[in-house]
Amino acid sequence: MQSFFVKDTTVFRYTARFSQFPYANISFFDRAQENILFHLSLRQEDGLCVCSSRTGTQWSPERPKKHRLPKTGVEVTITFAPPQVTVALDGEKVFSFGRRLLSRTYPNLDKISFVSYQGGISAAEVDFGDSTSPKLSLGALNRANQALLNKGQLCLSNRLELRARLKVPAQGGALTLDLPGESSSPKVILYPDSGKQGSRGRASQVCDVIVLLPGRVWEGRPQGEALDLGLLHADGSPACPRLRLTRENLVKQIEDILAKTDLGNDALAAMQVFEHVQFGGLLDQLSSQSRASLASAQRFFGLDDYIKPTTPMTEETTNPVVAPALAPQDPVVQAQAAFGQTMRHKPESDPLVVLEALLSDLPKALRPHLFLSLSEFFCHPTRDFDGFHRLFCSQGFGCSLSPEAGNLFKNSALLPFLFLEGRHDQICPTLRSLIDPTTGWIVTPALAWLMRRVIAAQGLDEKTRENILNAYMDLIDKQAKNYWGRAHCTALSQVAILLLQQRDSFADDAQRVILKFVVRTYGLSRQFWHQLDDQFSYDTAPELVALRQAFATLEAAPGRSAADSAADRHHHSELAQALALFRPYQCRDLQRLRRELLGPSGVGGSLRVFGCLDSASHVATENVTKILAAEVDAGLLNEDTYRGFQDRAEKVKNGLLRFLLDAKAEGKTVVGYGGGRSKG
């Protein structure tokens, strides 16, 4: 959770990347951190941008919009100007709320105090301030550095980022950081300045430049050596004057940060300061007040002993504020972080060798917990879980871990261990323990690993194999009913495809069950069908050919709410027929899709109204939001609309009655007909 306050016009920018996660979610909380005042979810696999909010535990109806989300990522700009909020992707406006006087979709934006993000959002690529310029709250520039920025020079922000505003080529305008002595330079991030008019179509564009400068760049450098920093174009030419950063400059900057910023509210800024102080050997150069602030931040993050003084501290330099000592950080968490850091920086490393080196520094009693925490990593299809398990057993831990009631993470991560250790009788009960509604995170890669082995029938008798399959399908059925469930994650979608490919290896009655299960859960998933197209021969399953064609019809159809012309009615008929093919399978989301494609009635004709309790599992769609907005526009939430309604109705009734009486008195014949549209 990071501090973020909305004052007047405030801009929050970040890059959402989908190479590791298929989603990028960001939530803006109130001061109590109980309510989410604005939430944006980008779902790459569905090509969806979704806005919502949450009061307590109750989510508001989602407001979805289709938008292309490439895996390489998009630049997101959220502009808050209470009561208005605007969302733009790569400079293109996607959402705009709060312009209607009587309909404030997100009414408390001025109360935003914190922000949290998950998925494909990195703290290093988050930027926010009071306009489209990079005058940031926690990444703010002091007056001297702001002047450098305005002159097109490099400067250092209060997040210890390198900042610049430069003209770069519109095509192929990538920049690199030049730092002598560094073989692997930090990434340079470019934000095109959408505020500059007329930049489109030109050979160059103005960009805000951000480079997160890690503290490790000081490692191994003599105390008197400064950093010589420069930005280079693709052809090697300098993009701006170089910056010479000395330790003395950095100490002044860190002193200013510690005096004016609460590092407990910004983990990225805190880690930056910690790293630069440690690797730059700056602790002894800080004032006693700054060291006290630094020590407080270290205790907050559980990193009391991270920074070591370069010389023994005297009585005068010792922090005068003595706070109660906190328990040291969990060694397993530290080892897991070290493993992840090594694999990120040296992806060519053998993960088993990296793990074995970490185990030597970890107390033996804690080693099984490290293995369990890394189960998800080694369950990936391209990694050696068997070798991982052999290392586990070589440490003397074979069969030492057992399922634990209510612990979803442990029980799901443990499934591959149970399989390889021959504890097959424990697999079904463990799978079924994951079905019960409880808080916790299910390790889906471990589920997928188990099912790959079960489908391959490795070391299993047929009865046990079928029992595990049934328990797995029951679990995924439960997950699919929950909007936040993980049934549609990539790993489990691949299991569904593998089940179809190998269903002939199961008994005849199980084959039909498998087909129904897969179509019921994934039949209306675009991701599933597109993956199936690449990996499956439809000749082996004629039933799927018609379903694939039906889904193609649905996928190509825009949402419609009425069938007014002959062409519309024909299109409605095609959609209804396509949807009907999925009805026998009781597909998830079928009801929602009918509403979106065929309008409120689901089939055209007479109007039907559907309602449910707030606690029901149905997901409110954009159609609900549209109807509610239309009701506001029609004045249905205004008392005056209803005050004169009875009088107007009586005038119509009396006028019609007078006409009928007059017509009858004149000997005229009145013919009338009434009936529902579907009967006419």
C-alpha positions, 0 to 999 in steps of 0.5 A, a space after each residue: 500500500 502506497 500513499 497517494 493523495 488527490 488534490 485538484 487535478 492529479 495524474 497517476 501514470 504507469 506501464 501495464 505489462 502482461 508478459 508475466 501476468 495476464 492482468 494489471 489491477 490498481 485500487 485507490 483506497 480511502 484513508 481507512 483503507 476499507 473502501 476502494 473509491 476507484 478500481 481499474 482492471 486490465 485483462 489482457 486475455 479478454 481484451 477488457 478494461 473494467 472500472 468499479 469501486 468497493 464499499 466494504 466488501 460489496 463491489 459496485 457493478 463493473 463497467 467494462 470496455 473492449 480495448 486491445 491490450 498487447 502483451 508488451 504493455 500499455 501506458 496508462 494515465 488516470 487523471 483525477 479532477 474530482 468528481 471526474 476521473 479519466 482513463 487513457 491507454 497509450 494516449 487514447 481516452 477509454 473512460 470518462 466519469 463524473 461529468 453528469 451533475 446528477 450521476 456521480 459514478 465515483 463520488 468520493 475521489 477527493 478522499 483517495 489516500 492510498 493506492 495498491 496494485 497487483 499483476 503486471 504493474 511494477 513500482 519502478 514504472 509508476 509516476 504521479 503528480 499534479 499534472 501531466 508533467 513529472 512533478 511528483 508527490 513522492 518522486 518530487 523534484 526539489 527546486 534546483 532539480 526542477 530547473 535542471 529538468 526544464 533545461 533538458 538536463 538529467 536530475 535526481 528525484 526524491 525516489 532516487 530516480 534519474 529524470 529528464 524531459 527530452 525530445 526523442 525520435 518518434 520512431 525507434 526513439 529508445 534511450 539507454 543509460 550509459 554508466 562506466 563500470 556497469 555491464 547491465 544498465 537499468 532500464 530507461 522508461 519513456 512517457 510521451 508528453 500528451 500535453 504537448 500539442 501537435 506532436 503527432 506525426 512529427 519526426 520527434 516527440 517530447 518525452 518524460 524519461 525515468 530511470 530507477 537508479 539502483 543502489 548497487 551501482 556504488 558497489 565496488 567503487 572507491 569512496 571518492 569516485 562519482 557516478 558519471 551518468 548519461 543518456 544515449 540515443 540508439 546511434 550512441 549520440 548523447 541525448 542530454 548533458 551528463 550528470 556527475 553524482 557524488 556521494 556528497 550530493 546523494 547524502 544531501 538528497 537522502 537527508 532531504 528525503 528523510 526529513 520530508 517523506 514518510 518512507 513507510 508509505 512508499 516501499 519503493 522509495 524506502 528500498 531505494 534509500 536503503 540500497 544507496 545508503 548500504 552500497 554507497 557506505 553513506 550511513 556514517 555521513 548522515 546526521 543523527 536525526 536522519 539516522 534515527 528516521 532511517 532506523 525507524 523506516 528499517 524497523 517498519 520494513 523488518 530490515 533492522 540489520 540491513 544497513 551496516 556502518 562502515 566505521 564503529 559508531 561513537 556515542 555521539 553518532 549513535 541513534 539516541 532514540 531506542 525503540 523496541 526491537 522487532 523480530 527479524 524477517 523470516 529467513 524463508 522469506 529472505 531465501 525465497 526473495 534471494 532465489 527470485 532475485 537471482 533468477 531474474 538477474 541471471 535467468 540462465 542459472 540452473 534453479 536447482 543449483 541456486 536453491 542448493 546454495 541457499 539451503 546451506 545458509 538456512 536452518 534445516 528445520 526451515 528448509 521444507 518451508 522453502 521447498 513448499 514456497 518454491 513449488 509454484 516456480 518448479 511446477 512450470 511445464 519447462 522446469 524440472 519438478 522431479 529434480 526439485 523433489 529429488 533434492 527435497 528428499 536428499 535433504 531427508 524430508 521425503 513424506 515430511 509435509 502433510 496437508 493442513 486444514 484450511 490452508 489453501 496455499 500449502 495444500 495446493 502446493 503440496 499436491 505434486 509432493 503427494 503424487 511423487 511420494 506415492 501418497 495417492 490416497 491423500 490427493 483426493 481429500 486434499 483436492 476436495 479440501 480446496 473446494 470449501 469456501 475459505 480465504 487463501 490462494 490456490 497454487 494453480 501451477 501445482 494443480 496443473 502439474 498434478 493433472 498433467 501426470 494424472 492425464 498421462 496415467 503415470 503410476 496410477 491405477 484406473 480407479 485412482 486416476 478417475 477419482 482424482 479427475 472427478 475431484 479436480 472437476 468438482 474443484 474447478 466447477 466451484 472456482 468457475 462459479 466465483 468471478 474471482 476464481 482462477 479456473 480460467 488461468 492459463 495453466 488450468 486452461 491448458 489442462 482442459 485442452 490436454 483433457 480433450 486431447 487425451 480423453 480417449 485414454 479414459 473410460 467411455 463414460 468418463 469421456 462424455 463427462 470430460 467433454 461436458 466439463 470442459 465446455 461447461 467451464 471454458 465453452 464461452 472463453 475466447 482464450 480457450 478456443 484460440 488456444 484450442 485452435 493451435 493445439 487440437 484436431 477437431 476431427 477427433 471431436 465432431 461435437 466441438 466443430 459446431 460449438 467452435 462455429 457457434 462461438 465464432 458467431 458470438 465472438 463476431 457479434 456486437 451487443 444489441 438490445 433490440 431487433 427492429 429491422 429484418 436484418 436485425 431480427 435475422 441476426 438475433 435469430 443467428 445469435 439465439 441459435 448459436 447460444 442454444 448450442 451451449 445451453 445443454 452444457 450449462 455453460 458459465 456466463 451463458 445468462 450474462 452473454 444472452 443479456 449482452 447480445 440479445 438485450 434485456 429480454 434475452 430473446 427479444 419480444 416482451 420485456 422481462 425483468 431479472 433481479 437478485 439479492 446483493 449477496 448473489 453470485 451474478 455479475 452485473 454487466 454494462 447493460 445494467 449500468 446503461 439502464 440505470 443511467 437511462 433512468 436518471 436521464 428520464 428523471 425517474 429518480 426525481 420526485 417531480 416526475 411522479 408528482 403530476 403523474 396521476 393527473 396526467 394519467 387521468 387526463 388521458 383516461 378521461 379524454 379517451 372515455 369522452 371520445 368513446 361516449 361522443 362516438 357512440 352518441 353519434 352512432 359511430 363504430 369504434 374498433 380496437 385491438 391490443 396484444 403483445 408484440 410476440 403475439 402480433 
